[in-house]
Amino acid sequence: MRELTIKIKDKKRIKDDVFLMDLYAPEIATRAYPGQFIHIKTDDKITVLRRPISIHAVNKNVISILFRVKGSGTRALSLLSDGDTLNVLGPLGHGFSLKPRKNDAFVNILIGGGMGVAPLMFLAQKLTNKESNIVILGASDKNSVLCEKEFKTLNCKVHVATDDGSRGAKGSVTDLLLDLFNKDGFQGKANIYACGPEAMFCSINSIIADKKNVNCQISYEQFMGCGTGICCGCTVKTKTGYKKACKDGPVFNIREIW
Ligand SMILES: Cc1cc2nc3c(=O)[nH]c(=O)nc-3n(C[C@H](O)[C@H](O)[C@H](O)COP(=O)(O)OP(=O)(O)OC[C@H]3O[C@@H](n4cnc5c(N)ncnc54)[C@H](O)[C@@H]3O)c2cc1C
């Protein structure tokens, strides 16, 4: 982990409140792996603590972040311009394991609920056999679906679910997951990688409860203080004791938690 000053190469508003930012950061780009995050200091005079944001994609020396404006920190970030600099710590955290099961042909299923899509693009960039990777994206309506085209560019098979049915299937990402297991089955073998709200994790967990050959890693985002394991502000209760989301996570095996 390093403290770095990095330059904004490009900032785009991709939805009303969602921004994609490219940052020139060779020190992070060469060391990061999917599921890790950067901890950003914003100079807005209101936000005291740094804000954790996932590494969304990596292209050569450039890392991208995708974020939704929620409060003061992300608003300050959204107001910055190309050429401005950011003070960050990173790469931080324990990310996704790309080969949780080594010996069998497992299908990869990436599930992003809302902004949960953010860390999954870097994962899709890194997973091999992209044409057999399935991505399930969830959003409230057609205007809120994120990154569908980009995952297709990486040759992933993309399924979309929206709450109001205005794009893809009407319902949730977990309705789609259940559908896929019922229709295809994948011989019961799958690696699931998920990021999204807690209710989504609960539902995934009940779908896979009786599927011994389904491995599921989740990026379990918590409010964070230091981001480096010192303050214990992001402690998570797991079956093997309390763990820190910033250091032992944010990626955990779902069965460690539920
Ligand atoms: C490891 C990690 C990676 C993340 N990656 C991304 C990302 O790639 N893109 C992105 O848009 N967001 C991401 N988040 C969430 C992001 O950090 C928060 O939205 C951000 O800190 C909010 O800061 P703020 O000052 O704008 O809002 P605040 O004023 O701090 O909060 C505004 C509202 O957002 C909610 N909120 C704040 N922090 C969190 C949090 N950690 N989890 C859930 N809800 C929160 C609160 O309920 C609050 O009401 C990530 C969080 C973690 C822990």
The ligand as an SDF file (V2000), in Angstrom:
LIG
                    3D

 53 58  0  0  0  0  0  0  0  0999 V2000
  -14.4820   -1.4100   -0.6060 C   0  0  0  0  0  0  0  0  0  0  0  0
  -15.5100   -0.4340   -1.1300 C   0  0  0  0  0  0  0  0  0  0  0  0
  -15.5490   -0.1630   -2.4880 C   0  0  0  0  0  0  0  0  0  0  0  0
  -16.4930    0.7420   -2.9940 C   0  0  0  0  0  0  0  0  0  0  0  0
  -16.5040    0.9830   -4.3330 N   0  0  0  0  0  0  0  0  0  0  0  0
  -17.3910    1.8740   -4.8280 C   0  0  0  0  0  0  0  0  0  0  0  0
  -17.3850    2.1640   -6.2310 C   0  0  0  0  0  0  0  0  0  0  0  0
  -16.6000    1.6290   -7.0010 O   0  0  0  0  0  0  0  0  0  0  0  0
  -18.2850    3.0670   -6.6720 N   0  0  0  0  0  0  0  0  0  0  0  0
  -19.1820    3.7050   -5.8290 C   0  0  0  0  0  0  0  0  0  0  0  0
  -19.9860    4.5240   -6.2950 O   0  0  0  0  0  0  0  0  0  0  0  0
  -19.1950    3.4460   -4.5080 N   0  0  0  0  0  0  0  0  0  0  0  0
  -18.3190    2.5590   -3.9920 C   0  0  0  0  0  0  0  0  0  0  0  0
  -18.3270    2.3150   -2.6370 N   0  0  0  0  0  0  0  0  0  0  0  0
  -19.2460    3.0800   -1.7690 C   0  0  0  0  0  0  0  0  0  0  0  0
  -18.6410    4.4490   -1.5390 C   0  0  0  0  0  0  0  0  0  0  0  0
  -17.4410    4.3210   -0.8030 O   0  0  0  0  0  0  0  0  0  0  0  0
  -19.6190    5.3390   -0.7420 C   0  0  0  0  0  0  0  0  0  0  0  0
  -20.7700    5.5750   -1.5360 O   0  0  0  0  0  0  0  0  0  0  0  0
  -18.9510    6.6650   -0.4320 C   0  0  0  0  0  0  0  0  0  0  0  0
  -17.9950    6.4590    0.5730 O   0  0  0  0  0  0  0  0  0  0  0  0
  -19.9600    7.6670    0.0270 C   0  0  0  0  0  0  0  0  0  0  0  0
  -19.2430    8.8050    0.4570 O   0  0  0  0  0  0  0  0  0  0  0  0
  -19.8890   10.2560    0.3840 P   0  0  0  0  0  0  0  0  0  0  0  0
  -19.0550   11.1900    1.1770 O   0  0  0  0  0  0  0  0  0  0  0  0
  -20.2020   10.6360   -1.0160 O   0  0  0  0  0  0  0  0  0  0  0  0
  -21.2900   10.0300    1.0690 O   0  0  0  0  0  0  0  0  0  0  0  0
  -21.6190   10.0300    2.6140 P   0  0  0  0  0  0  0  0  0  0  0  0
  -22.1220   11.3860    2.9660 O   0  0  0  0  0  0  0  0  0  0  0  0
  -20.5340    9.4290    3.4170 O   0  0  0  0  0  0  0  0  0  0  0  0
  -22.8070    9.0090    2.5590 O   0  0  0  0  0  0  0  0  0  0  0  0
  -23.9780    9.2770    1.7790 C   0  0  0  0  0  0  0  0  0  0  0  0
  -24.8780    8.0600    1.9140 C   0  0  0  0  0  0  0  0  0  0  0  0
  -24.2300    6.9290    1.3070 O   0  0  0  0  0  0  0  0  0  0  0  0
  -24.2850    5.7950    2.1420 C   0  0  0  0  0  0  0  0  0  0  0  0
  -22.9420    5.1900    2.2190 N   0  0  0  0  0  0  0  0  0  0  0  0
  -21.7820    5.8100    2.5610 C   0  0  0  0  0  0  0  0  0  0  0  0
  -20.7470    4.9600    2.5520 N   0  0  0  0  0  0  0  0  0  0  0  0
  -21.2630    3.7420    2.2180 C   0  0  0  0  0  0  0  0  0  0  0  0
  -20.6990    2.4560    2.0660 C   0  0  0  0  0  0  0  0  0  0  0  0
  -19.4050    2.2040    2.2750 N   0  0  0  0  0  0  0  0  0  0  0  0
  -21.5220    1.4590    1.7180 N   0  0  0  0  0  0  0  0  0  0  0  0
  -22.8230    1.6680    1.5250 C   0  0  0  0  0  0  0  0  0  0  0  0
  -23.4230    2.8730    1.6520 N   0  0  0  0  0  0  0  0  0  0  0  0
  -22.6570    3.8940    1.9950 C   0  0  0  0  0  0  0  0  0  0  0  0
  -24.7570    6.2660    3.5010 C   0  0  0  0  0  0  0  0  0  0  0  0
  -25.9360    5.5290    3.8300 O   0  0  0  0  0  0  0  0  0  0  0  0
  -25.1130    7.7140    3.3760 C   0  0  0  0  0  0  0  0  0  0  0  0
  -26.4620    7.9410    3.6250 O   0  0  0  0  0  0  0  0  0  0  0  0
  -17.4110    1.4010   -2.1090 C   0  0  0  0  0  0  0  0  0  0  0  0
  -17.3660    1.1120   -0.7420 C   0  0  0  0  0  0  0  0  0  0  0  0
  -16.4340    0.2030   -0.2470 C   0  0  0  0  0  0  0  0  0  0  0  0
  -16.4040   -0.0970    1.2060 C   0  0  0  0  0  0  0  0  0  0  0  0
  1  2  1  0
  2  3  1  0
  2 52  2  0
  3  4  2  0
  4  5  1  0
  4 50  1  0
  5  6  2  0
  6  7  1  0
  6 13  1  0
  7  8  2  0
  7  9  1  0
  9 10  1  0
 10 11  2  0
 10 12  1  0
 12 13  2  0
 13 14  1  0
 14 15  1  0
 14 50  1  0
 15 16  1  0
 16 17  1  0
 16 18  1  0
 18 19  1  0
 18 20  1  0
 20 21  1  0
 20 22  1  0
 22 23  1  0
 23 24  1  0
 24 25  2  0
 24 26  1  0
 24 27  1  0
 27 28  1  0
 28 29  2  0
 28 30  1  0
 28 31  1  0
 31 32  1  0
 32 33  1  0
 33 34  1  0
 33 48  1  0
 34 35  1  0
 35 36  1  0
 35 46  1  0
 36 37  1  0
 36 45  1  0
 37 38  2  0
 38 39  1  0
 39 40  1  0
 39 45  2  0
 40 41  1  0
 40 42  2  0
 42 43  1  0
 43 44  2  0
 44 45  1  0
 46 47  1  0
 46 48  1  0
 48 49  1  0
 50 51  2  0
 51 52  1  0
 52 53  1  0
M  END
$$$$
